[in-house]
Amino acid sequence: MGEVTKEKKLEEFKKVVVPAVFGVLAGAFSFFTGDVGAGVLMLVLAVLAQKYIFMMTKTGMSGRDWVSVVLTTFLWWFIAWTLLLSMS
């Protein structure tokens, strides 16, 4: 097996952290607006915004990576929103 370079590790780290941050922000937005429709819209906008962020940072994305990004964003959105709802 080949060596994993530092740049590859950083790229994989970005593919996990950026969707997590966007998911938490979308979850907080969903909670503070109190409207499920606006929250889902924010989730969709967060996923679309990541496309441009990854293009600007020249991160190589495959179809499998996009599935991972969407799933990670959705899961963090749901976790953040659920935690905020249960704490209130």
KEKE-3310 file (N, C-alpha, C; in steps of 0.2 Angstrom, whole numbers, plus 5000, padded with zeros to 4 digits):
npx = (5004:5002:5009:5001:4998:5002:4994:4983:4978:4974:4964:4954:4951:4945:4934:4926:4925:4919:4906:4901:4901:4893:4881:4878:4876:4865:4856:4855:4849:4837:4831:4830:4822:4810:4803:4799:4800:4808:4819:4823:4825:4836:4845:4846:4852:4864:4870:4871:4879:4891:4896:4902:4911:4920:4924:4931:4941:4948:4946:4946:4933:4923:4909:4905:4911:4902:4890:4894:4896:4883:4876:4883:4881:4867:4865:4872:4864:4852:4855:4860:4848:4839:4845:4844:4831:4827:4833:4826)
npy = (4994:5011:5026:5038:5054:5070:5080:5073:5068:5080:5084:5074:5076:5089:5085:5080:5088:5101:5098:5094:5105:5114:5107:5107:5121:5123:5115:5123:5134:5129:5126:5139:5146:5139:5134:5120:5118:5129:5125:5114:5119:5127:5117:5111:5122:5123:5111:5114:5125:5120:5114:5124:5129:5118:5118:5130:5128:5119:5105:5088:5080:5065:5056:5047:5054:5065:5059:5055:5068:5074:5065:5066:5080:5080:5071:5078:5090:5085:5079:5090:5099:5090:5089:5102:5105:5096:5101:5112)
npz = (5000:4997:5003:5014:5011:5019:5014:5009:5020:5026:5017:5018:5031:5030:5023:5032:5043:5038:5033:5046:5054:5046:5047:5061:5062:5053:5061:5072:5067:5063:5075:5081:5073:5073:5064:5054:5040:5036:5042:5035:5023:5026:5028:5016:5009:5016:5011:4998:4998:5002:4991:4984:4992:4993:4980:4979:4988:4981:4983:4979:4974:4974:4968:4978:4989:4989:4993:5006:5012:5011:5019:5031:5034:5036:5047:5057:5057:5061:5074:5081:5081:5087:5100:5104:5105:5114:5126:5128)
capx = (5000:5006:5009:4995:5002:4999:4989:4978:4975:4970:4958:4949:4949:4940:4928:4922:4923:4915:4899:4899:4900:4887:4875:4877:4874:4858:4852:4853:4845:4831:4829:4829:4817:4804:4799:4802:4801:4813:4825:4825:4827:4843:4849:4848:4856:4870:4873:4873:4885:4897:4899:4906:4917:4925:4927:4935:4947:4951:4946:4944:4927:4920:4902:4905:4912:4896:4885:4896:4895:4876:4874:4886:4877:4860:4865:4874:4858:4847:4858:4860:4841:4836:4847:4842:4824:4826:4835:4822)
capy = (5000:5018:5031:5043:5060:5075:5084:5069:5068:5086:5084:5070:5080:5094:5082:5078:5094:5106:5096:5094:5112:5116:5103:5110:5128:5122:5113:5128:5139:5126:5127:5146:5149:5136:5131:5114:5120:5134:5122:5109:5123:5128:5111:5110:5127:5121:5106:5117:5130:5116:5112:5130:5129:5113:5120:5136:5125:5114:5098:5083:5076:5060:5054:5044:5059:5069:5055:5056:5075:5075:5061:5069:5086:5078:5068:5083:5094:5081:5078:5097:5101:5086:5091:5109:5104:5092:5105:5118)
capz = (5000:4996:5009:5014:5012:5024:5010:5008:5027:5027:5013:5021:5037:5028:5021:5038:5048:5035:5034:5053:5056:5042:5050:5067:5061:5051:5066:5077:5063:5063:5082:5083:5069:5076:5058:5051:5033:5035:5044:5030:5018:5028:5027:5008:5007:5018:5007:4992:5000:5003:4984:4982:4997:4991:4974:4981:4991:4976:4986:4975:4977:4969:4970:4985:4994:4990:4997:5013:5014:5012:5025:5037:5036:5038:5053:5062:5058:5065:5081:5084:5082:5092:5107:5106:5106:5121:5131:5129)
cpx = (5004:5005:5004:4999:4998:4993:4983:4974:4971:4964:4953:4947:4944:4934:4923:4920:4919:4908:4896:4897:4894:4881:4873:4874:4866:4854:4850:4849:4838:4827:4826:4823:4810:4800:4802:4804:4807:4820:4827:4827:4835:4847:4851:4852:4863:4874:4875:4879:4892:4900:4904:4912:4922:4928:4932:4942:4951:4951:4943:4938:4924:4912:4901:4906:4906:4891:4887:4895:4888:4874:4877:4882:4870:4860:4867:4868:4853:4849:4857:4853:4838:4838:4845:4834:4823:4828:4830:4815)
cpy = (5006:5022:5036:5049:5065:5079:5080:5068:5074:5087:5080:5073:5085:5091:5080:5084:5099:5104:5096:5101:5115:5113:5106:5117:5128:5120:5118:5133:5136:5127:5134:5149:5145:5133:5126:5115:5124:5130:5117:5113:5125:5123:5110:5116:5126:5116:5109:5122:5126:5114:5118:5131:5124:5115:5126:5133:5120:5107:5094:5079:5071:5060:5051:5049:5064:5066:5056:5063:5076:5071:5064:5076:5085:5076:5074:5088:5091:5081:5085:5099:5097:5088:5098:5109:5100:5096:5111:5116)
cpz = (5000:5003:5008:5016:5017:5020:5010:5015:5028:5023:5016:5028:5036:5026:5026:5042:5045:5035:5041:5055:5052:5045:5056:5066:5058:5056:5071:5073:5064:5070:5083:5079:5071:5070:5055:5044:5032:5037:5039:5024:5019:5027:5020:5006:5010:5014:5001:4993:5000:4996:4982:4986:4995:4984:4975:4984:4987:4979:4981:4978:4972:4971:4976:4990:4995:4994:5005:5016:5015:5018:5032:5039:5039:5045:5059:5063:5063:5073:5084:5086:5087:5099:5109:5108:5113:5127:5133:5133)
residu = (MET:GLY:GLU:VAL:THR:LYS:GLU:LYS:LYS:LEU:GLU:GLU:PHE:LYS:LYS:VAL:VAL:VAL:PRO:ALA:VAL:PHE:GLY:VAL:LEU:ALA:GLY:ALA:PHE:SER:PHE:PHE:THR:GLY:ASP:VAL:GLY:ALA:GLY:VAL:LEU:MET:LEU:VAL:LEU:ALA:VAL:LEU:ALA:GLN:LYS:TYR:ILE:PHE:MET:MET:THR:LYS:THR:GLY:MET:SER:GLY:ARG:ASP:TRP:VAL:SER:VAL:VAL:LEU:THR:THR:PHE:LEU:TRP:TRP:PHE:ILE:ALA:TRP:THR:LEU:LEU:LEU:SER:MET:SER)
# end
